[in-house]
Every structure is written in C-alpha cells, then in structure tokens.
C-alpha cells in the first residue's frame, strides 16, 4: 500500500557533553538543533559570552575538546513494505562520527556536505533508539593532516594555516575582523524521514528565446526509492498554472520538456520586478502522492560581459539585455555562531542593501555556503549574488581525498543553489592567486595540462581551473564561472585592465590618499574599504570595564583584529581631520573618514561605468560583522549603520549628481596650495531612458557662508540612459578666491533628486566653528538648515528607527528634509553631531 513521506525534524530533546567527561552530571541540555557547542556552553553557563570583554580568551579551550551530542529518536513503528527510514544531516561541523545504538553509521569530515543514511534495518523495535554524534576537534585534526602532508607548501594569510587542510568555515580560525572561535556541532537540521519514494533533486534547465518572451527547457526529477511510478510537474505564476505535465520514472529519473509563454522576467531591484515562479514535482504510486519537492525560481538571462576594448577587456553584468552597474557589498557570515542567525535577521540585513541602492552582494570564500533563506530573500528582493567557492587566502592542498571531498561539497551546493535567479556568478576562491603571487608559487598560465598543475607547489590551480568549472558546467551551466577573486586571464591580480581586482592600497599596502580611490580601481572592484569604529552603544555592549572606554584602550584594541590598525586609523585621521581623544568624537572622526573614503571610490567608479563601461561594479569590504568589533563594515553587528552606509547610498542613487575638484597631494608638496584647481560636474543615471534635468553649481565660502561668485545653472540637460553625463567643468583660483565648497543640486520633474558638495582638502585646514546649524524635528521629518557649510551631520542610530539620510553636508540656502520612520510621538528626539561641533 502506497504511503506519503513522513518527516520528523529532530529539533528538541538533545543533550551534549564533553566526550571525556564521565561524571554523573556531564550531560547538559541543548536548547535546540541546529546549534553549535559554544551556544550550548553559553546557555549552560559553562563559558562566558565570548563577544564581551576579553572573554574570547576564556573560550579557546573549547576548540581542543571532543564533544558528544545525543537524542532519542521518535518511535515511528515497524517499517512498512517497501518503505525506507533515513536520517538526513544537512550539515555536521566538522569531524563527525555518527552512531545509532552504538553502531557507527556515518563519518564526515566536511562541514558543507549534507548526508543521508538509510537506517531501515538498524532501528530496534520495542526499545529506544539513540542517535549519538561525536565531534572531534577540527583544530587538532587540521594540524594532523598538515603534518601528514609535508610535501605541500602550507602558506597563506590570516589564521592558523592548518585550516587549509579542513573543509570548514575558514573564519573560525580567526580573521582580521573576527575572533578565534572554532565551532563544532549539528549546525544545520537533522531529520528522521520515512518514505517509499522521494524526489531527491529537482532541476530546472531553460533558455529564453531571442526576444526574451518565451522560456523553453526541461524539468528533471531525480527519484530515490523503487516505489515511485510517475512524476507530475507543475509551474505556477502565483495561483495561475502556466505549465503542467507528467512522466514515468525510468532509471530513477523523470523529465518533461516545458514551455512558458509571455514569461515575466526577473530583474535586480531598480531595473524591474522580481516575479517568481513555483515549480513543483510530485512522485506518485497507485494514485497516492508519495513526496513533493518545490523550487521558487525566476526566469532571466544573465551574462558576464568580458569583451576586448581599447583598455583591455570589460567585466560587467548584463541582465535581460540591460547593463547593470553592480554597486554593492561583500558579505561575511552574520555571526561567529551562524545557527542563531534568524530569518528575520537575514531579512533586515538584505533589506538594508535594497534601501541603500545596493544591487550586488558577494558571499566571501572564507565563510559558509549560506542558508537557503539567504538566497530566497535575494531572489525576492532583487539582489544579485556573487558566490565565491569556500576557499580563502591560502595555498590549498589537492591530494586525492580532499579533491573528492571538495568535489562532493561543491556539486551538492551548486545543485542546491542553481534555481536561484539571484546567483549570477561563481568565483573559485578569495585571494588565493594573491597568495600564489606573494609567496612566489608556480603559475604558468600558458601551461594547459591540469595533471601537471598537481605536481607544482600551487596544486590548488587544479581546483580552480579544472574541478570547479567542471562542477559548474555540470550542475549550473547557465551561471558564469570565474577562477578567483581577484583574477583576470592569468595576469597579475593587480592588473587594472582585465578581470576583477581587490584594491587595498587605501588602508593596506601603500596607504594612498582616499581622495584618489577612483584612480586606483580596475574593471570591477570586488573589494576595497576603510575601517571605522562602530556605534558607541555597540562599544559599550562589549566593553565590560567602563575605565576602558577610550579610543586606545586594551579592550577596544582587542575588538579590532586588523594588523596595524592603530597606525592606519591614526594615519588617515591625522592626514584629514583635527584629531580628538574623546571616545564619541573619535568614533565620529573614524566614521567620517570611512564615509569620505567610500564616497570617493564609489562616486568615481560609477562615473567610469558611463565611460565605455570601464568599471563594471564596486563591492565594499564589507557590509556586516560577525561580532561587535571595529572593522571595515558599513553596518555593525547589531545592524547599526555607520555614516558610510549613507554616503554610499547617495552616490548609488538612481540619479546622482557629482562635483569634484582635482586632487592635490598636500603631504608631498610642503602643504602648498596649488594656484588653480580644475573641477568637474557630472550626473550618473541608471534609468532606462533619457531624462531632462536642471543642474545648479554654487560656490560658497566656508568661513562666511556667502556665495563668492555667481552660481552656474544648466537647464534642460539631457541625461543619457544608464550612464554618465558630463555637465560642466571649470577651475578655482586658489590665490584670489577664499576657501569655498562647490555645492551642486539636480532637479528632475521639479524635484531635487540628488546633491553633492566638494570641499577643499584636507578638512583639517578648515575652521568649522559657528556653523549656524539648525536641526528641527517635525514629527516624521527633520528639517535641517545651516548658515555656513557644515560637514558630516550624523544622526543617532536608534533601534527600530529608520533615518532616510545621514552623514550629510549642509549648505546655506538649501534646506533639507530628512524622513524618519519608527519614532513614537513621545520618544526623545534623535541626537546628532557634525564635524567641528564643540
């Protein structure tokens, strides 16, 4: 008799202990699974919260122990004819020995591989069935593997290099923004399933016709179990069924050809809608539905355009025939303990992207293959995903056993992700080709024999240029593959003419002035950044000793993992601002420094998009944090935005006006002011059609707030579609004219849609006293005006309150109205500060 599948998710009833603890009270309760050992130890008060004070040091011992988890399986009765009972493990972190009633049924050494074990004949009837999992120390196992392979050259950046031997989230070994918290445990769901037949995989392969109006392809169901006779397929747009068909199961596969007419195309946000289709496959026998699998997908044509041009080769994305400038962010795991990142928290992070006009997020290769909900939200919200494979900053080994594990990991995860329209590129690794360059490892791009690569001291090339592209071609051929980030046709990773690049000569490297960020970029700038302190409330959360609340304290330094952060922060502050030692004033300066740096980068690179697609995108390092820390993030661990978030938002707006005077490097010319300075005004637009606009440029004294010369107004300008429009240029007479800002606005259809203010650099030479700034709360808005040019007006970040704009420049004669959501009638007004406020 045919029966439907039953599923028991094993969330509750678990206990855990340190494996070698034989005391009577060794077993401790587990709040819920998924989990990891640190969460359970915190819950049972066995370790202090590692995010507070110096507590990270008090949790280090956890990584060197073996931990055991166990649970009693629910009683599901005697097996029925033809039914299978299986345990499904979506993720075991990392060296796991799984036992059922003391019999080993699985051994796993890869955090990212899901497993299924048939236990039909192993279940006892009439007595308890105990599932037990031992998790050995990944840190110690990594050291053993490293020592067993002395033939390999173990080199890299960040953390204990033994990490390269283990298929586990690499940031668990510590990074230059994260703590050393090496986890273990059942970090993804565990299920007990009984079925006669089940859909093991549902694949959607399709092409769009030349007019992008019809999707044609195949729906393929891989069926496990012998009972399933046929599979019925359905494609729905909302409640409307746009295709249905069925096929018999042959050799465990059922497939049908399908066609959807008048297809509704999926676009990134800001370029169109995000319609999603529901594809369902149901396996049946004797008229009974045995199991159903569902995928939500979107139809779109995604291209990575790499074509020769006058500079080298382009690198940009085209979606449904529309060129998309990919301004966005890099993403690290949202917590050191990812099982506690909720769907609601993922949604808040990704909605922050959309609110900030950010189109692309890059999932960094030292973290995790993200949760399903992450990609589902990107589909829903229209965020393009750049997906790194999980390799970061190292010379990875390629001995046979680890190659097989890598293949299984990557095939499973690419298959899991292939239906998501948001995923538009796979990149082989993060900065591993930079490791090859830094350590002089062998890399002859002209050598095209993969077997020879395995014999060199850079065998990981085999992974990135053979194994992974073959996996993508087999499992997700509609998504482009790129061997690494950064990488470009085998040239040096610093090459600006081809591929993508990580531009770290601001902050790291040669520590260039951030005012010239735009001149340092390449065809696609997939990493760059500037550090800033987080919000004062975030610091007060982790700083458990009030006496440590000053900028250079031991506890605050402990919560900044970047090498040389003291001198780098100091350098950029001293070069640009009048320094302060009060903590909140110091925070404000570091945050303004970050905001200015990212503004200069994004603004210039977006302009280059309109100049023959020289720059295809810019992804800041980084959107988020995994704990409360000073880092390059633009939004801290508690989702408190830094001023840089708003600076980015303004320059990534659908229509953004910009004004910039030529950079003059004061530090190498005896602090002499040039006699003249050229300036330019331009407009960047991502709109699909031409617009008509009016642009105004004013010249306003920093000291008096008066206009020093006649403003320039350009009316009825035609803005080019999806590109850059040069509006005007001129020069400043620095001998005859006093220091002044260049303030520009743009009107479209009678509304001011964008502003920009260019300041004499460096800001430390300017006097910001007595600005005559007024900040007037008016219900759900704040009115802002100033008598003299005012720099860096930053509003308080308060939980539950959304400020439409912050980190503002305010000039006389241009009142700004800031929208505020979430403030109740009797709530205190938001606090604020600005550069030079006393």
N, C-alpha and C positions, 0 to 999 in steps of 0.2 A: 504494500500500500504506500502510495506516494505521500511524503510529508514535507512541509515547508521547513526551511532552515530556522534553527533557534540559536540565539546568541546571548551569552551571559558575559557582560563586561566586568572583569574582576577588579572593582574599584575599592571595595571595603573589606575589612576583616583581616588585613595583612598585619604581620608583626615583623620586627627585624632585630638583629643583634650583631655585635662584633663577633666574628666567627669563632675566635678562640676563647670567648668568654663562656665558661661553663657554670657560672653561678646561677642560682635558682631564679633570680630576678633579671637575668640577662635579656630576655625577650621584652621588647618595648613596642607599644602600639604605633602603627602607621596611620596617619590621618586619612590619606587616600593615595591611590595609584592612578596616574603616573606620579612619580616622585623621584627624589634622589636623596642620598644618605645625609647630606648636610641639612636639608629641610627637615628631615625626621629627627636629627640630633638637636636642631634648634627647637623644634616642637616639644621635645622631651627634656629640654634644659640641660643637655649634655655638652653643648658648646654655646658660647655667646654668639650673638649676631655678628658674622664676620664683616659686615658692612660698617660697623661702628668702631670709632677709635682705631686702636691697633689690633682689634680682635682677629683680623685675618691671620695673624701670627699664632693665635690660640687654636686655630682650626687646621693648621698644617698637618698635624699628626694623622688626621682622618684619612688622608690620601695614601698612607702607607699600610693600612689595615685591609683585611678581607672582611666583607660584610655579607650577611645572610638575610634574605627575605623569605618569608613563607606565608602560605594561605591554604585554607581547606577549600577544596573545590565544591561547588554546589552539587547536590545529588540530582542527577539527570535521568536516573533509572537505567534499566538494561538497554543495551543497544538494539535497535530495530534492524530488520533485514535490509542490507544494502546501505545502511547509514554509516557515516564516518563521524567520529568525535575528534576534534583537533584543538590544540592550544595555539593561539596566534599571539606572537610577540611583535609589536610594531617597532620596538626599539629597546635594546638592552645595553646599558652603559657600564663597561665595555667588554671586559673579560668575564664572561658569564658561564657558569656551569649549572645547567637546569636539571633538577631531579624530580621525578614523580614517584612517590612512595619509595624513596631512597635509590631509585634506579636512574642513572644518567640518561636523559633523553635528548639533550642538546648541549653543545659547547659553541660559544660565539666569541669572536674577538674583534667585532666591528660594530661600533655604536650605530651605524647608519643602515645596517641591513635588517629588514624585517624577516621574521622566521615563522614557519608553521610546522607543527609536529603532530602527526597522526598518533593519537593515544587510545584508539578504539579498543585495542586488545590489552591495554595496560591498566585500565580502570578496574578497581575492585568493586564488587557488588556487595552491599550489605555492611560496608565499613567505610571509614573516612578515607578520602584520597587527598594526600598532602603534596602540594607543589612547593618546592624549595629552590631558591636560586642563590648560588654563591657568587659574589663579585670580588674578584681579586684586584689588587692594586694595579691600576693602569700605569702609574708612575714607575713602579718597580718592574713590571713586565716589560715596559718600554726599554728600560736600562738593560735587561737581559737580552732582548732582541738586538739592541745596538751592539752589545758586546759580542754577540754571536756572529756579527757581520763586520769584521774588521776590514774587509775588502772595500767597504763603502766609505766614501768621504762624507762624514756627518758634519755639515756646515749649514748655517742659516742665521736669520735674525730672530730675536725675541724668544724668550723661554728656554727651558732645557731642551737641547737639540735631540735628545732621545725621543721627544714627541713625534718626530718624523717616522718612527717605526710603528706607530699605532694609529689605527683608523678611528680617531676620536676627535672631538672638537678641540682644535689646537689652542684656542684661547684659555682652555682650562689650565694650561701650564703657565699662565700669566702673559700679559702683553704690555705694550707701553701706554695702555689706558685701562688695564684690568688687573684684578688681583690673581694670586695663585690659589685657586680653589678647584682641586682635581676631584671631580664628582664620580659617583657610581650609582647604579640602581636601575629599576624599571622605569625609564624616563619617558616612555610612551605606553599607550594602553596595552593591557593583557586581556585576552578574551578566551572563553571556552565556547566552541561552536560545534553544533551537531547538524549534519546535513547529509542529504543523499546526493546532491549535486549542487555546485555553486559556480557563479561567474567569478573566475579568478582574475580576469582582466577584461576591460572594455576599451577598445581602441577606436579612435575616430580619425580616419585619414581623408583629407579632402583637398580639392583645388577649387579656386574661383576662376570663372571664365574671364575673358579679356575685359569685359565691361563691369566686372565685379558685381554682377547681379544674380548669378546662379552658383551655388555650391554643389559640387558633384564629388562623390567619393565612396568609401566603404566603411561600414560598421563591422567590427570584428570582435567577437566574444570568445575568449578562451575559457573552456569549461572544465572544471575539475569534478571527478566522480563519474561513474558509468551510468547513472540513472537518467541523466538529462537527455531528453529525446529531441527537443527543438528549442530554439530561442526566438522570442518575439522582440522586435526592435521598435522604438518609437522616438521621434524627435518632436519636441514641442517648443513653441514660442509662447510663453505664458500658458494659457489654457488651450491655445489652438494647436492641434496636431498637424504638423506640416509634412510629416513622413511617417509611415509605418510599414513594416514588412517582417517576414519571419524566414528562418532557415533551419534545416535539420542539423544536428550536431554530428560532425564527421571528424574522426581523429581528434576529438576534444576541442574542435573549433566550429563555430557557426559564423557565417558572414553574409551580409547583403550589400548590394550596391544601393546608394541613396542619392537623391537629388532634392535640393531645396531651392525653389524659385523665389525671386524677389527678396533675396536674403537681406536681412538687416545687418549692416556691417558694424563691427566693434571698433571703437576708436579710443585712443588715450583721451583723458579729460582735457577739455579746452579745444578739442578738434572734432568732437562729435559725441554721439551717445555710446552707451555700453550695453547694448541688448545682449542677453544671454539666453542660449537655447538649452533645454534639458533633454539629454539623451539617455534613454533607459533600455536596458537589456534584461529580459526575464527568461530564465530557463524553466521549462515545464516538462512534466511527465504525467501521462494518464489524466491530462486536463488539470493538473494541480501545479500552481506556481511554486517552484522549489526555492528559488532565490532570485533576487533582483539587484542589479548594480546600476547606479546613476552617476552621470557626469554632467556638470554645467559647463558649457563651452561657449565660445564666441567665434564667429567667422570673420577672419581678417586676413589680408595679405601683408606680411611683414618682411621687409628687406633690410639687410645691412649693405649700404651702398659703398663699395670700395672701387672707385674708378680712377684711372690716371688723370691728373690735371697738371696745370702749369707749375704746381709746387711739389707734387709727389703723387699721393693717392688719397682720395676722400675717405672719410669714415663717419657715416651718419646713417640714421634710421629713416625708413620710408614706410608709412603705414597706409595701406589702401591708396597708394599713389601720392600721398601727401608727405612732404619732407617735414620731419619733426625735430626741432631743436630740443635736445634732452637735457634741460636743466633739472638737477635733482640732487640726490644724496646717496652716500654709501651707508650700508646697514650692517651693524654687528648684532649678535644676539641681545635681546632686550633685558636679559638678566643673566647673572652668573649661574642661576638655577632656573633653567627655562621651563620646567613643569609648572611653575607658578605664574607664567605669563598668560593671562586670561584672554578670551576672545575680545572682551570689551577693551582691554589694554591694547591689543593689536589694532583694533579699530581706531582708537584715539591716535595712535602713532601714525597710521596711514591717512587718516583724515587731516592730520597736521600737514602732511605732504600736499594734499589737494588744496587745502586752504592757502598754502604758500606758493601755489602755481608751480609746484614741482612735478615733473612728468615721469621721471625715471628713478627707480631705486635699485642699487647694486647690492646683492647679497654677497657679502665678503667671504672669501675662501677659507678663513681661519675659524669660522663659526660653525653653524649647523645648516643642513638641509632644512629649510624652515617648515613649520607646521602647515597642514593643508589650509587652515583658515587664513593664513597669511596670503597665500596665492588667491584664494577665493575672494578676499577683500580687494586685492589688487585688480582682479577681474571686474568686480562690482564698481570700484571707484575709478577705473581707467588709469591705473598706474603701470607703466612699462617696467618689467623686471629684467635686469641684467643678472644672470645667475652664474656665479663662479662655481666651479667644482671645488671640493673641500681640500685644497692644498694651499698652504700659505707660508711664504718667507723661508723656504728651505730647499735643500737638495735631497729630494725624497728617494728612498731606495726602490729598486724594481726587481727584487728576487721573485721567483715564481709564485710562492704562496701569497705574497702581498699583492702581486698583479692580479691574481684570481679574485682576492677579496675586493680590490678596487673595482674590477670589472663588475662583480655582483652588486656592489654598492651603487655604482653609477647607473647600471642598467635598471635596477629597481627604482631609483629615484627619478631618473629621466622618464621612465614609463609612468610613474606616479604623477608627474607634472605636465605631461605632453598635451593634455586637453586644455590647459590654461592659455587663453589668448594673450594674457599679460606677459608671458615669458617670451622674450624676443631675441635673446642671445645666451649662449653658453660660453663661458670662458674657462680655459683649462686650469688656471691657478691664479693666485695673487702673489706677484713679485718674485716668483721662482726663477725667472730669467734674469732678474736683477741680482739674485744670489749667484747665478752662474757667472755673471759679469764680475761681481765683486770679488769672488774667490778664484777667478781665472779657470773655471771649469771648461772642459772641452765642448765646443759647439761649432760645428762646421755646417752651416745651413745648406751648402751645396751637396753634402752627403745625404742621399735619399734612401739609404739602406737601414731600415729600422733595427735589424738584428745587430748592426754594428754599433748603434747608439747604446745598446745594453752593455757593451764592453768598455765604454768610456767612463770617466769619472762624473758624468752627468747623465746617468741612465734614465732619469725622470723624463727626458725628452721623449722616450718611448711611450710614456703615459700620455703626454700632452699632444703628441703629433701622430700617434697611431691608435692607441687603445681608446681614448676618449672620443676622437672624431668618428671612429667606427661605431661606438655606442650611440652617439647622437644620430648618425646616419641610419642605424637600425631602428632606434626607438622613437625618434622625433625628427624626421628628416626635414620638416618644414621650418625648423629653427636654426639659424646660422650658428656655426661654431667658430670660436676664436681661440688660438692656442694658449693665450695667457693674458693677464692684465698686469703690467703693460706688455704689449708685443706688437711688432709690425714688420712682417716679411723678413724675419731673421736679422733685422738691423738692430743696432743698439737701442735699448729701451728708452733712451733719452732723445731719440730721433723725433724731430718735430714735424716731419713731412708725411708720415705714414703711420697707421695703426692708432692705438691709444697710448697715453702716457700718464704717469704719476708725477706731478710737478711738486717736488718737495724742496726746491731751492728757496722758497719762503718757508721759514721756520727751521727745517733741517738744512743740510747741505751748505751752500754758500750764503744763506740767510740774506737774500736780496730784499730790497725795499718792497713792501707790499704794493706800493703805488705803481710798480711796473709789472704786476702779476700778469696782465693781459699780454705782455710781450714775451712771456716765458712759456706760453701754452703751445699745444700741438693740435692735431686733427680731432682729438677727442680727449678731454682732460678728466680721466676717470678717478683721480684722487688729487686733492690739494687741500690745504687747510691752515688754520691758525688756532692756537689754544686760547681758551678763556676760562676764568673761574665760573662756577655755577652760581645760582641764586643764593643769597645769604641764608635763606631758610634751609636749603639743601646742605650747606656747610654746617649750620647749627644742628642739623639732624645727626650727622656723623661725628661732629666734633664734641666728644663727650666731656672734655675739660674746658670750661669757659676761659681759662687762662691761656689756652692755645688759639684763641680767636684773634689772630693777627696774621698778616699775609705770608710771613716766612716761618711760621711755626712748624715744629716737627710733625704734628698730627696732620696739618694741612699739606705738608710736603709728602707725607705717607700716602695721601689721597691724590697724588699726581705721579703716575708711573713712568712718565716720559723722561728719558735720559737728558740731562742738561736743561730741564725745564726752567730752572731758576734763572740761568743766564739768558735763555732765549726770550722768556717773558720780559725780563729786565731790558734786554736789548731793544725790543720793539716798543716798549713803553718809553724808555729814555729817548729814543730817536724821535718819537712822535708827540709825547704828552708831557705836561708838567706832572711829575710823579707825586703820588700820595702814599701815606703809610697807614691811614685809617682803613680798616678792612673793607667797609662798604664802598668807600671811594675808590679803593684799589680794585675791587671787583668791577666797578663801573668802567674803569680805565681799560682793564683787560678785555672786557666785553666790547667796548667801543673799538679797540684795536682789532679784535676779530671781525666785527661788523664792517669796518673800513676795508680790511684786507679782502674779505669775500666779495664785497661790493665791487672793488676794483677788478677782481678776477672775473666775476660773472658778467659785469657790465661790458667789459672789453671783449670777452669771448662771445657773448651774444651778438655784439656788433659784427664780429668776424664771421658769424653764421651767414649774415647777409652779404658778405664779401666772398662770393663764389663758394659758399659752404666750406670755408677754410676750417672752421671749428664746428664740429657736429654736436657737441654737448659738453657739459661740465657737471661732475658729481662731487660734491664736497665731502671730504673726510671730516666729520661723519655726522649723520643725523642724530644718533642716540648714544646712550651709555648703558652698560650692563650693571652698574652700581653707582653710588653717589661719589663723584670724582671731578677733579679739574682735568679737562681733556679738550679735544678738538670738536666735540659735539656742539650742535647748534640748539639742541633741546636736551635738558639734563634728564637723569634717571627718573625723576618724578614728573616728567612731561612739562617742566617749566622752561619756557622758551628763553633763549638768550637773544640779545638785540640783533645778532647776526641773522637770525631767522627772518626778521622783518626787513633788514637791508636786502637780503636775497629776494624776498617776496616782491619788493618794489621793482627790482631790476628784471625780474622774471614775469612781471605783469603782462597781460595780453598786448597792451600798447605801453611802451616805456620810453620816455624822453630821457636823454642823457647829455651832460655837458662836462667837458674835461679840458683842463689846461695841460700843456706839455709838462712832463716830469722834469724836475731839475734836482739833481742829487746833491743836496746841500752839504752832506757829510764829507764829500771828497773835493769840494771847491772852496774850502776855508769859510763855509757858511755865507758865501757871497750870493746875493740875489741877482739873477740874470737881468739884463737891461730890458728885455722884452720876453714875453711868453705867448706862444701860439695857443689858441683854444679852438675847440670844435663842438658843434651841437648836432646830434643825430637822434633818430627815433627807430626803435626796434618794434616790429609788429609780428605777431603770429597769426593774424587774421587772414582768412582765406581769400578775401577780396581787398581791393584798394580802398582806402579811406581818405576822406578830406579832413584836414585838421588845421588848427592855428597854433603856432608856437611862439612863445614870448621868452626873451632873454633880458634879464635885468642885471645891473652892475651896482652892488650895494656895499657901502663902506662897513667894514667890520667894527670900526670904532664908533661911528655915529648912527648907523642905520639909514643914512641918506643915500640916494642914488647919485653916483658920481658922474654919470653921463646918461645920455638918452637911451632908453631901452630899445631893443630891436624886436619888431613883431613881424612874423611871416604868416600871412593869411592864405587860406585855401591851398595849403600844401597837399599834394597827393602822396600818401604813404603807400609804398609798394607793399604788396601782399606777401606775407611770410618771409620778411627780410628786413633790411636796414635802409633807411632813407637819410642821407646826409642833408642837413638843413642849412647850416651856415658855419663859417669859420672866421677867425679874426685874430687880433693879437692884443695883449695887455702891455701897456707902457709902465713898467715897474719903477721907472725913475720919476715920472711925472704924476703917476696915479697912486693913491694910497692903497694899502691892502684892502681888497674887496672880494666878496663872493660873487660868483656867477650863478644866478638863480633862474631856472627855466621851468616853464609850465607848458602843458599841451592841452588844448580843448578839442574834443570830438563831439559833434552834435550838441554843442553848447555847454558841455560838462568838462570840468578839469578831470582828466583821467590819469595824469602822472605828473610828478615833479622831480627835479634833481637840483642839487646845489653842489657846486665845486668850490673848495676852499683853498686859500693859499697854504702850501705845505712847507714845513711841518706845523701842526696845530699848536705845538708848544710855544711858538714865537708870537702867538696871538693873545690879546688880552680879552678875556671873556667876562670881566666884571660888569655888573649892572646891565643885564640884557633886557630888562623890562618885559620879562616873560609873564604871560597870564595863562593859567590853566584853570578853566571854568567848567566844573561838572554840571551837566544839564540832563539829568535823567539817564537815558540810554546813550548819551553822547557826551563828549568832552570837547569844549571849544578851546582852541589854542591860538594864541597870537603873541607877537613879540615886537618890541620897539627896535631891537637890534638883532642881527643874525645870531641865531642860537644853535649850538651843535649838540646832537646826541640826547634829545629829550626822551628819556626812558621811563615807562610806566611800570609800576609794580606788577609782578606776575602772581596772581592770586588763584588758588584752586577754584574751579567752577566758573571763572570769569574769563571771557574771551575778548581781548582787545584787538580791534581791527588793524591798528598800526602802532608802531613804537619805534624807538631809536630814531626819532625824527630830527630833521633840520627845519628850523622855523625862521622865516624872514619877514621883515615888516611889509605890510600891505598884502599879506596872503594868509588870512585866517584859515585854519584847518579844523575840520570837524571829524573827530575820531569816534567811530561806532564802538559801543561796549555792550556785551551780552552777559547776562548772569548776575548782575548786581541787583540785589533786592533794594527796596525803597529806603530802608533804614540802615543799610550797610555803610560802613565808613568809606569815604572816597579813596580811590587808589592813590598811593604815594607816587612820587615822581622825583626825578633828578635830571640834571643836564651837565654838560662839560663846563667846569669852572664855577659851578654853584657853590656858594660858601654857606 
